Amino acid sequence: MQGTDFERITSNLFARRFGIGCTFEKFCVFAESILPQNRRSKIIHVAGTNGKGSVCALLDAAYGAAGYRTGLFTSPHLIDPRERIWVNRKLIGKNDFCRIFSKIQNREKVNLSFFQYLTLMALLYFSDCAVDVIILECGLGGRLDDTNIVRSDASIITSVAFDHEEILGNTIEDIAREKAGIIKPGRKVFIGELSADAEAAVANVAQNVGAQLVKVKGEGRCFASSLKGDFQKKNVKLAQTVLEGLREILPISDDAINCGFASTFWPARNQTIFLKNGNRMILDGAHNKEAVGAQVDYIRHTVGKDSTTLIFGSTKVRHCEACFATLELLFHKIFLTNVADGNKKISDDFFSELANRYSPKCCFVTTKSLVEILAQPTDETYFLTGSLLLIGELTAMLIENGLLDRKYFSQFA
């Protein structure tokens, strides 16, 4: 079953990737008809512009270290769509992936999108596995995000910055209110270090629905983490605040938190890898101005300008230029590239013109050409950043061409 069926089903899913799917209201009705109603799992729902994936990974590792059976749903994936669904830090198997997809397909009464399918698949799999705690990452926004079909026991808003304005709104307050749409009455909502405007908007939503607002702890003991970069300290503090703040429903010791944080694995976040020819690469997804701003100190203290080449690509024009303007000063050589994905939002001409503007240190190349460049041994370090879609696409091509060992994504094997 694993080979042919898995390939057929992933092809079916990817064909839906750029479709709209059904409305959120219709999705809620369909989800209620197919999902078990007598769940025993506690659900922690996580929204935010940046940091939500790292916070999810930290919570999953800590609860796992405490002995809980955990279910984790995140997005996007890098190489394999199964990367979005974990139980006890193990990837969903191909047989279960196919089985659950077929179960939904056989009962599909509405047109489901790629993300709607995967959301239902994750929740059904978590039910089958009888997990104790589900950590659920929003895909986009919050209020109308397809993950917001759950009745969560707690919600988290990691950060609020400009991103997806065409959907979420053009002000920080609008974006914050959309993300605050995951807050549930009578439950706790934990927030990271938000701007005054964003915090006020979230606090207003919490007050209106009768939820308890819990701010990240600024003082006291802070546990260390395996995640690299000073900006990750904010995510660690927030995850610690959540773990301590939910002890009445999910008891956990300091030792378990410490052990979990120390063993957290989250790929493509300041992750150093080596190609089989010895070339060194650092992977770090960052697709908006806030995320790139957080990278700057890490880059300055980790890589040398005269020995490091930037590889950058994005899918949003508005953020691309702002991000690139910050990054280009830190590197002596730059390759701009485009996501080869059929839904790319930026034309090749845009990147060519941007590269010409910063010539001669910058040039535009295809991802296929990049693989050929990276195949040549060098003492240069490559810093790959921008869209996680690009990182996933390029690393998959490197693996396919025998240049990269999949061990760097071993939890996804």
N, C-alpha and C positions, 0 to 999 in steps of 0.2 A: 504493500500500500504506500510505503513511504516515498518511493521515487516518483512514479508517474502521477499519482493522485496529488502529492504535495505540489508538484510543478503546475499541474492543472489548476489547483485551487489558488496558488499564489498569482498565477496569471489572471484568474478571475478577479481576485482582489485588486491587483494593480490596474486592471481595466477600469475599476471604479474609483481609482485614486483621485481623479480630477473632476469627478461628477459631484453634483450638489447633494444627492441623496434626498431623503424625505425631510419634511419640516421637523423641527424639534418637538412640536406637539404630537405629531404622528409617531415619531420615534419613541416618545415616552409611553404612548399607548401600546405600541408593539412590544417594547421592552417589558412592560408590566405583564404581558400575556405569556412571555417566554422565560422570564427570570423567576427563580424560586422566591416565594414571599416569606418564608420562615428562616431567614438567614440568622446565623449565630455570630458572624464575623463583625468586629468593630471596623468602621471605615473612616479613614483619614483622607480628606479631599484637599488637594494642593493646587493652587493657582499662583500666577505671578509672571512678570515679564522675564526675569532672569532668576536663576538659582533654584527653580522648582525641582529640576531633575536631581541636582546634588542633594537637596534636602530630602527628597524621596529616597535616594540611595542610602543616606545616613540613617534615616528612620528604619528602613528595611534591615540594614545591617545590625542596628542596635536591638531591635525586637527579635531578630533571629538569634543574636547572642544570648538573649534572655530566655530562649527556649520556646518562643512563640512560633507557630506555623504561619508564615507570611505570604501574602500575595502582592505583587508589585506590577502596576501597569504604568508604562512611561511612553513617551514619544519625543522625537521620531526615532526610528531604528537607523542603524548604520548600514548593515549588510543584509540582514535577514529579518523579515517582519516578525518572526517569533521573538526577537529581542525585546519586544514590547511587553511580553507576558512572562513573569517569573513566579515560581512558587519555591520558597525556601532557597532563594538565590540560585535556582536551577531553571533553565529555559524550558518552556513548554515543548514537549516532544512532537515530532512530526505527525505521529499517529493521532495524538490528542488534538493537535491543530486541525487536522483534516476531519476528524470525527465531529468536532464542535462546529466547524464551519458548515458541514453538511446538515447538521441538526437545525441550524438557523435557516439555511437555504431552503430546506424542506418545508419550513413554516413561514417563509418570507411572504408577507402580504403587502409590504410597501417597498419602494425602491431604496435600498440601504447603500450608503456611501462606504468607502474604504474604512474610514475611521469609525463609523457606526458599527460596522461588522466587528472590528477588532475590539471595540469597547464591550460589546455583548459577549464575544468569545472569551475575553478576560474574565468577566464576571461569572459566566457559566463554568469556566475552568476552576475559578477560585471556590465556587460552590461545590463542585465535584471533589475537590481536594480538601474540603472542610478546613479552610484556613482560619486562623484566629483573628488576624488583622489584615485588612486590605489598605494599601497605600496607593491612591489613585491620582495620577497627574492629569490635570486639564490639558487638552490639546491647544485650545485657543480661547482666550477670554475666561468666561466662567458661567455667567447667567444662562446663555444659550449653548454652552459647550455640551457636546453629546455625553460627556461623563456626568453631567449634572442631573442624570436620571436617578441617582442614588440618594438615600436619606442618610447622610454622613453623621458620624458621632462627633466629629471635629473638623474644622476647616483651617487652612493656612493660606496666607497671602504673603509670598516671599518678598516681592518687590513690585513697584509700579513705575514703568517708564514708557516712552513713546515706542510703539510697535503695533503693527496691524491697525493703523488708524482708520483705514477704509472700512473696517468692521466695528472696531471698539470705540471710536470717537477721536476727536482732534484735540482734546484737552486731557490733562492728567486726571482731573476729577471724573470725566466721563469714563476713562479707561479703568480707574479705580472702582467706580460703581459697577461696571460690567464684571470685573473680577470678584467683587464682593457679592455677586449674585449666587455664589455657592454657599453662602452663610445660611445655616439652618436655625430655626427658632429654638431657643433654650439650650443651644450648644455653645461651645467655646470656639472662638476664631482667633488664631494666633497670627500676628503680623510682624514682618521684619522691619528694618529701618526704612520707613516710608517718609516721603516729603510731607510737610505740614498739610498741603492741599489733599494729597492722596489719603493720608491718615484720617483727615476730617471726613472725607467722603465715605471711607470704609466704616468709620465709627458711627456715622449717621445711619448707614444700612443696618449695622449690628443693633443699634438702639431701636430702630423701627421694627425689627423682627424679634426683639427680645433675646439677643445672643450676648454672650459675655466676651468682651474684647480683652485679649491678653497680649501685651507688648513684649518684645524680645528683651531678655535680661541684659543689661549693660554692664553689670558688675558681678562679682562672685567667681567661683571656679569655672573655668572653661576647659572642656576636654580637648585633647589633641586629636587630629584626624590625619588619615593618610592622603587626603586630597590636597593637592599642591596649589600655592598661590595665597597671598594675604587676603584676597577678597573672599576666599572660601571660609575664612574665620567668621564672617557674618552668617553664612549658611550653617556652620557648626553651632553657633550661638542660638540660632533660631531652632534648629533641630533639638538641641538640648532643652530649650525652653518648652517645646512641645512635649518631649518625653517626660519631663518633670511635671508639667501641667496636666498630664493625662494619667498620672499614677493611680487616681481613684478608680479608673476603669481598665487600665492596662499597667499593673504594677511592674516596675523595672528597677533594678539596682544600679548604683553608680558604676559598679564593676562591669556590668553588661553594657552600659553606655560606652564606657571607656574601651572595652574590647571591640564593640561594634564599630565605633568611629575609627579605631586604629586599623581595621581590616576592610573599610569601605572601598569598593571598586566601582569606578564610574568612568568609562572610556571616553576619549576625545575631550577630556577636560584637563589641560596641561599634562597630557600623557606623552611620555617620551618612548619612541619605538625605534628599532634599528632594522633597516632593510637587510636582506641576505647578502648584499654586497658591502655592508658596513655603513652605508649612509645613515645619518642620524636625522630623525624627524620629530618635531613636537607638534602634537595635535591639540587644538583648543577651539571649540565652536564658540563664535561670538558674532551675532548678526545684527546688533543694534549699537547705538552710540554708548549707552550705559555699559554694556558688556565689554566693548572694546576699551573704554576708559579704565575699566577694572584690570585689563590685561597689561597696561603700560608698565607699571612697576615690576611686574613679574618678568616681562620681556627685558627690561633694562638690567635687572639683576641676574638674569639667567642666561641670556644669549648675547654674544658680542656683535655689534653692528657690522663690523668688517668681515665677519665670517658666517653671517646668517642671511639666507634668502627667504623672503616672504612669498608664500603662495596664498592668494586671496581670491575669493569669489563670493558673491551674494545673490540674493533673488529679489531684492527691493532697491530700486533706484534711489529713493530718498535717503535710506540709511547707508547705502553703499558708498556714496561720495563722502559722507561725514566720517564713516569708519575708516575709509582709506586715507583720508587727510590726516587722521591721527596716527595711523600705523606706518605710513610711508617714510616718515622721518626717522624711524627706528631701524631701518634696514638699508643695506648698500645695493641690494639687487632684489627685483620684484618680478614675479610671474603673476599676471592677472589671468584668470580663467573663468569659464562659465559652466554652470551645472548643465550637463548634457540631457538632463531629465526633460521630458516632453512638456512639462508645465513651467519651464523657466520663465521668469517675469522680466528679464533684462535681455536685450538683444546683444549679439556679438559686436555689433557696431559701437554700442555704448562702451564696452570694455576696450575695444580698439582705440577709440578716441581718448579714453582716459589714460591708456598706456602711452599714447603719443604725447600727451600733455606732460608726462613725467619721464619721457625718453631722455637719455639712453639707458638709465638704470632699470627701466620698467618695460616689459613687453607683454603682449597678449598671446596666449597659446591655448590650444585645445587640451582637454584632459588626456586624450590619447597621446599627444606630443609630450605632455608632462610625464607620462609613464616612461617614455623613451629617454627623457632627460634624467629622470630619477634612476634609471637603470645604469647610468654611468657613475662609477665610484668617484667620490670626492671627499675632501675634508670639510666641505661646507655643511652647515646645519640648515635644514629646511623647517620653517615655521608655517604650518598649514592652519589657516583660520578662515572665519567667515561662516557661511552656511554649513550646518551639520549635514545637509543633503550632499554638499560638495565633498566633505570629509568622508562620508560613507561611500560615495560613488568612487572616489579616487582610491581609497584603501581596498575596496572590492576589486578594482582593476589591478592593483598591485598584487593582491593575493592570487587572482586569476592568472596573472603573468608569471607567477612563481617568484616574485620579488619580495614578498612579505609573508611571514609566518602568522597563521591565524591565532597563535598562542596569545597574542596581545589582546585578543578579544575572547579569551578562553572561556569566560562564563557564558558566551554566546554560542559556543561550538556545539 
